[in-house]
Amino acid sequence: MDMPKPMKKLALVALVVVGLVGGVVLDLLHASGYFKTISPHFAGQCRPIGGMPGPEDITVNPDTGVAYVSSTDRRKRGAGRLTRGAIYALDLESPDPRPIELTGDFQPELQPHGLSLLRDPDGGASLFVVNHPGADHTVEIFDVRERKLAHRQTIRGDLLRSPNDVLAVGPRQFYVTNDHRHPAGWKRTASDFLRLADSDVVFFDGTGFRVVAEDIAYPNGITMSPDGRTVFVASTTERAILSYERNKATGTLSFRERFDVGTGVDNLEIGSDGAVWAGAHPQMLAFLGNARDPANLSPSQVLSLDPSTGVFQEQFLSLGDDLSTSSVAAVHGNWMLIGSVFEEHLLLCERDQVFSN
C-alpha cells in the first residue's frame, strides 16, 4: 500500500532531522576525543606530591627553581562546603620538594585559579592570581618575598566575566582570558557543546580593562614568548593554540596563527627557548565524568609546541590512574610538574633527559 503524500513528507523531514542530530552527535564525539586511543607513555618517572587539592595551575621561576601552585578544592566547593584555597611553593632545587603554603594570612578569601609570575630586572618577582571569592572575580597581585607572598593590590572590573588565566606583563598590567561569555546555565552549556567562538581576552593597562582579542571558543590558558612579542591563548573546545602579535606599547593583540593540536588544551606555560607547554584533556567527555565522580578516570596529557615550525609533541599521556584531568605542565631542567583540576595531588616527573626550557 502506497504511503499518502503528507506522511511521505513527514517521514522525509523526520529522516533529515535524525540525520542532522546524528551528525551533530558524531561531530561532538569526535571533537571531544571520544574515539582517541590512549596509549600511556612518558620517558621518565613520576611521583605524586599531595597536600595541594585542585592544583590547577603551576608556574616556575627559572631564576630560583621555585614552583608556584594554585590550589582550590573544587569538589568541596561544588558540594557547597566552605574551603580555603591557597598558593603553595615547591623548591625544585631541593632533593625532596615539599609544598609550603604562602597565603595563610590572606584575607578575606582566596579561591585561586590561573596565575602568572612577573620577574623584575633587579631579581624580584610578583605573582598575579585569578581569584573567585564567593560570586566575585578579581585579580590579586602579590610581591614575592622569601617564603611568603605579600599582597599588594586587588583588581576588579566589569569585563572580568569568567576569568580563567592571567598573563602579567607589567607591575599593574596584565591579560586575562574569560573562558565563557555567559554565566552558568543553558547558554553556557550550549556554548561549550556547540563550540561557539563567543568569548575573549581582556587587557588591564593599569587603569582600566578593554577587550583585545575576541571570538574565541573557550579561551583558557595564556602565555607569552620570551621576547614579549607573541601571546599564545588556548582555545579548549576548538582544540587549538592561537598566537597573537603583541604591541608592547599599547597591549593590543593582532591575530597571527592557529595551531591545531587535536586535544582540549588547558593552561599554557612558556619555555626559555620559546616552546609552549600545555596540560590537556584528550577526552573531554571523560573530563566531565571525572568532575561528577572521582572514580571516573579522565586521561591526562602534556604537549609541547614549537611555534616557529608548528610542530607539537606529546610528551606525556596516561589513562588518569596516576593523575586525572591534567590542566598544566611546567618544566625546569629535567623536572616537569603536572597539575590537575580536581585531584588531591600533582605529579613531579623526572625525565630521562633535560627538557628544553
HUPE-V128357 format. One record per run of one state. SS is the DSSP state (hx for helix, st for strand, lp for the rest). FROM is the first residue (numbers start at 1). TO is the last residue. If there is no record, write none. Layout:
ss = <SS;SS>
from = <FROM;FROM>
to = <TO;TO>
This chain:
ss = <lp;hx;lp;st;lp;st;lp;st;lp;st;lp;hx;lp;st;lp;st;lp;st;lp;st;lp;st;lp;st;lp;st;lp;st;lp;hx;lp;st;lp;st;lp;st;lp;st;lp;st;lp;st;lp;st;lp;st;lp;hx;lp;st;lp;st;lp;st;lp;st;lp;st;lp>
from = <1;5;32;41;42;44;51;55;62;66;72;74;79;86;92;100;102;112;120;125;132;138;146;148;156;163;169;174;179;186;194;199;205;209;217;219;225;230;236;240;247;253;261;264;271;276;282;284;293;300;307;311;319;326;333;335;341;345;352>
to = <4;31;40;41;43;50;54;61;65;71;73;78;85;91;99;101;111;119;124;131;137;145;147;155;162;168;173;178;185;193;198;204;208;216;218;224;229;235;239;246;252;260;263;270;275;281;283;292;299;306;310;318;325;332;334;340;344;351;357>
